[in-house]
Amino acid sequence: MIAMLILAWIVFIILWKLLKATVSNALTIAAILVLLNIGFGITPQDIWHKVTQFAQTLSQIQSGK
């Protein structure tokens, strides 16, 4: 019984840390996107377009085209 409680507590702590890190990263990314939009007029769609374009360029370089 005690071992199960200790194991449950350890799992809870790990999940809590994971959730905290995820929320922290999401808020940081959201703040960066808002600042880019307000400061430079760059939309999230613009950023996503560049990321996908970069990924396509990398795959073309890898395939040797």
DOMI-518135 format. One line per field, with one value per atom (N, C-alpha, C): residue number from 0; residue in three letters; atom name; z, x negated, y negated. Coordinates in nm, 2 decimals, decimal comma, m for minus. Each point is the difference from the previous one (the first is absolute). Last residue first. Layout:
N
nr <- [NUM:...]
rest <- [ALA:...]
atom <- [CA:...]
z <- [Z:...]
x <- [X:...]
y <- [Y:...]
//
This chain:
65
nr <- [64:64:64:63:63:63:62:62:62:61:61:61:60:60:60:59:59:59:58:58:58:57:57:57:56:56:56:55:55:55:54:54:54:53:53:53:52:52:52:51:51:51:50:50:50:49:49:49:48:48:48:47:47:47:46:46:46:45:45:45:44:44:44:43:43:43:42:42:42:41:41:41:40:40:40:39:39:39:38:38:38:37:37:37:36:36:36:35:35:35:34:34:34:33:33:33:32:32:32:31:31:31:30:30:30:29:29:29:28:28:28:27:27:27:26:26:26:25:25:25:24:24:24:23:23:23:22:22:22:21:21:21:20:20:20:19:19:19:18:18:18:17:17:17:16:16:16:15:15:15:14:14:14:13:13:13:12:12:12:11:11:11:10:10:10:9:9:9:8:8:8:7:7:7:6:6:6:5:5:5:4:4:4:3:3:3:2:2:2:1:1:1:0:0:0]
rest <- [LYS:LYS:LYS:GLY:GLY:GLY:SER:SER:SER:GLN:GLN:GLN:ILE:ILE:ILE:GLN:GLN:GLN:SER:SER:SER:LEU:LEU:LEU:THR:THR:THR:GLN:GLN:GLN:ALA:ALA:ALA:PHE:PHE:PHE:GLN:GLN:GLN:THR:THR:THR:VAL:VAL:VAL:LYS:LYS:LYS:HIS:HIS:HIS:TRP:TRP:TRP:ILE:ILE:ILE:ASP:ASP:ASP:GLN:GLN:GLN:PRO:PRO:PRO:THR:THR:THR:ILE:ILE:ILE:GLY:GLY:GLY:PHE:PHE:PHE:GLY:GLY:GLY:ILE:ILE:ILE:ASN:ASN:ASN:LEU:LEU:LEU:LEU:LEU:LEU:VAL:VAL:VAL:LEU:LEU:LEU:ILE:ILE:ILE:ALA:ALA:ALA:ALA:ALA:ALA:ILE:ILE:ILE:THR:THR:THR:LEU:LEU:LEU:ALA:ALA:ALA:ASN:ASN:ASN:SER:SER:SER:VAL:VAL:VAL:THR:THR:THR:ALA:ALA:ALA:LYS:LYS:LYS:LEU:LEU:LEU:LEU:LEU:LEU:LYS:LYS:LYS:TRP:TRP:TRP:LEU:LEU:LEU:ILE:ILE:ILE:ILE:ILE:ILE:PHE:PHE:PHE:VAL:VAL:VAL:ILE:ILE:ILE:TRP:TRP:TRP:ALA:ALA:ALA:LEU:LEU:LEU:ILE:ILE:ILE:LEU:LEU:LEU:MET:MET:MET:ALA:ALA:ALA:ILE:ILE:ILE:MET:MET:MET]
atom <- [N:CA:C:N:CA:C:N:CA:C:N:CA:C:N:CA:C:N:CA:C:N:CA:C:N:CA:C:N:CA:C:N:CA:C:N:CA:C:N:CA:C:N:CA:C:N:CA:C:N:CA:C:N:CA:C:N:CA:C:N:CA:C:N:CA:C:N:CA:C:N:CA:C:N:CA:C:N:CA:C:N:CA:C:N:CA:C:N:CA:C:N:CA:C:N:CA:C:N:CA:C:N:CA:C:N:CA:C:N:CA:C:N:CA:C:N:CA:C:N:CA:C:N:CA:C:N:CA:C:N:CA:C:N:CA:C:N:CA:C:N:CA:C:N:CA:C:N:CA:C:N:CA:C:N:CA:C:N:CA:C:N:CA:C:N:CA:C:N:CA:C:N:CA:C:N:CA:C:N:CA:C:N:CA:C:N:CA:C:N:CA:C:N:CA:C:N:CA:C:N:CA:C:N:CA:C:N:CA:C:N:CA:C:N:CA:C:N:CA:C:N:CA:C:N:CA:C]
z <- [m5,49:m0,12:m0,01:0,34:m0,10:m0,13:0,45:m0,11:m0,12:0,40:0,03:m0,12:m0,05:0,02:0,03:m0,01:m0,14:0,00:0,41:m0,06:m0,14:0,23:0,06:m0,06:m0,13:m0,05:0,05:0,16:m0,13:m0,06:0,42:0,01:m0,14:0,04:0,04:0,00:m0,08:m0,12:0,04:0,34:m0,10:m0,12:0,32:0,06:m0,10:m0,11:m0,01:0,05:0,04:m0,14:m0,02:0,43:m0,04:m0,15:0,17:0,06:m0,04:m0,14:m0,07:0,05:0,22:m0,14:m0,07:0,41:0,02:m0,13:m0,05:0,05:0,03:m0,01:m0,05:0,06:0,06:m0,09:m0,05:0,33:m0,14:m0,10:0,49:m0,03:m0,15:0,18:0,03:m0,05:m0,06:m0,07:0,02:0,23:m0,14:m0,08:0,46:m0,02:m0,15:0,12:0,02:m0,03:m0,01:m0,11:0,01:0,37:m0,12:m0,12:0,38:0,02:m0,12:0,00:m0,02:0,02:0,11:m0,15:m0,03:0,45:m0,06:m0,15:0,24:0,03:m0,06:m0,04:m0,08:0,02:0,27:m0,14:m0,09:0,45:m0,01:m0,14:0,08:0,01:m0,01:0,02:m0,13:0,00:0,39:m0,11:m0,13:0,37:0,03:m0,11:m0,01:m0,03:0,02:0,12:m0,15:m0,04:0,46:m0,06:m0,15:0,23:0,03:m0,06:m0,04:m0,09:0,03:0,28:m0,13:m0,10:0,44:0,00:m0,14:0,08:0,01:m0,02:0,04:m0,13:m0,01:0,42:m0,10:m0,14:0,34:0,02:m0,10:0,00:m0,05:0,01:0,19:m0,15:m0,06:0,47:m0,04:m0,15:0,17:0,03:m0,05:m0,01:m0,11:0,02:0,33:m0,13:m0,11:0,42:0,00:m0,13:0,04:0,00:0,00]
x <- [m1,85:0,06:m0,04:m0,10:m0,10:0,06:0,18:0,02:m0,09:m0,02:m0,03:0,01:0,13:m0,15:m0,04:0,46:m0,06:m0,15:0,23:0,03:m0,05:m0,03:m0,09:0,02:0,28:m0,13:m0,10:0,44:0,00:m0,14:0,08:0,00:m0,01:0,04:m0,13:m0,01:0,42:m0,09:m0,14:0,31:0,03:m0,09:m0,03:m0,04:0,02:0,16:m0,15:m0,05:0,46:m0,03:m0,16:0,18:0,02:m0,04:m0,01:m0,11:0,02:0,33:m0,13:m0,11:0,42:0,00:m0,13:0,07:m0,03:0,00:m0,09:0,10:m0,05:m0,22:m0,02:0,11:m0,10:0,11:m0,02:m0,28:m0,04:0,11:0,06:m0,12:m0,03:0,38:0,01:m0,12:m0,01:0,11:0,02:m0,34:m0,03:0,12:0,07:m0,10:m0,04:0,29:0,07:m0,10:m0,18:0,09:0,07:m0,26:m0,09:0,09:0,22:m0,05:m0,09:0,16:0,11:m0,05:m0,30:0,02:0,11:m0,07:m0,12:0,02:0,32:0,01:m0,11:m0,03:0,12:0,02:m0,32:m0,05:0,11:0,11:m0,10:m0,04:0,28:0,08:m0,10:m0,19:0,08:0,07:m0,24:m0,09:0,08:0,25:m0,06:m0,09:0,16:0,11:m0,05:m0,29:0,02:0,10:m0,07:m0,11:0,01:0,32:0,02:m0,12:m0,01:0,10:0,02:m0,29:m0,06:0,10:0,15:m0,11:m0,05:0,30:0,07:m0,10:m0,17:0,07:0,06:m0,17:m0,11:0,06:0,30:m0,05:m0,11:0,18:0,09:m0,05:m0,26:0,00:0,10:0,01:m0,13:m0,01:0,37:0,01:m0,13:0,00:0,09:0,01:m0,24:m0,07:0,08:0,20:m0,09:m0,07:0,27:0,08:m0,09]
y <- [m1,73:m0,06:m0,14:0,36:m0,03:m0,07:0,16:0,09:m0,04:m0,26:0,13:0,10:m0,45:0,01:0,14:m0,10:0,00:0,01:m0,03:0,13:0,01:m0,41:0,10:0,14:m0,35:m0,03:0,11:0,00:0,05:m0,02:m0,17:0,14:0,06:m0,46:0,04:0,15:m0,19:m0,03:0,05:0,01:0,11:m0,02:m0,33:0,12:0,12:m0,43:0,00:0,13:m0,07:0,01:0,01:m0,09:0,14:0,02:m0,44:0,08:0,15:m0,30:m0,03:0,09:0,02:0,07:m0,03:m0,22:0,14:0,08:m0,52:0,08:0,15:m0,52:0,13:0,09:m0,49:0,04:0,14:m0,25:0,01:0,03:m0,07:m0,07:m0,01:0,26:m0,15:m0,08:0,47:m0,05:m0,15:0,24:m0,01:m0,06:0,08:m0,11:m0,01:0,35:m0,12:m0,12:0,43:m0,02:m0,13:0,13:m0,03:m0,03:0,16:m0,14:m0,04:0,44:m0,09:m0,15:0,34:0,00:m0,10:0,08:m0,07:m0,02:0,26:m0,14:m0,09:0,47:m0,05:m0,15:0,23:m0,01:m0,06:0,09:m0,11:m0,02:0,36:m0,12:m0,12:0,43:m0,02:m0,13:0,13:m0,04:m0,02:0,15:m0,14:m0,04:0,44:m0,09:m0,15:0,34:0,01:m0,11:0,08:m0,07:m0,01:0,25:m0,14:m0,08:0,47:m0,06:m0,15:0,23:0,00:m0,06:0,07:m0,11:m0,01:0,35:m0,13:m0,11:0,43:m0,02:m0,13:0,13:m0,03:m0,02:0,12:m0,14:m0,03:0,43:m0,09:m0,15:0,35:0,00:m0,10:0,05:m0,06:0,00:0,23:m0,15:m0,07:0,47:m0,06:m0,15:0,23:0,00:m0,06:0,08:m0,11:m0,02:0,38:m0,12:m0,13]
//
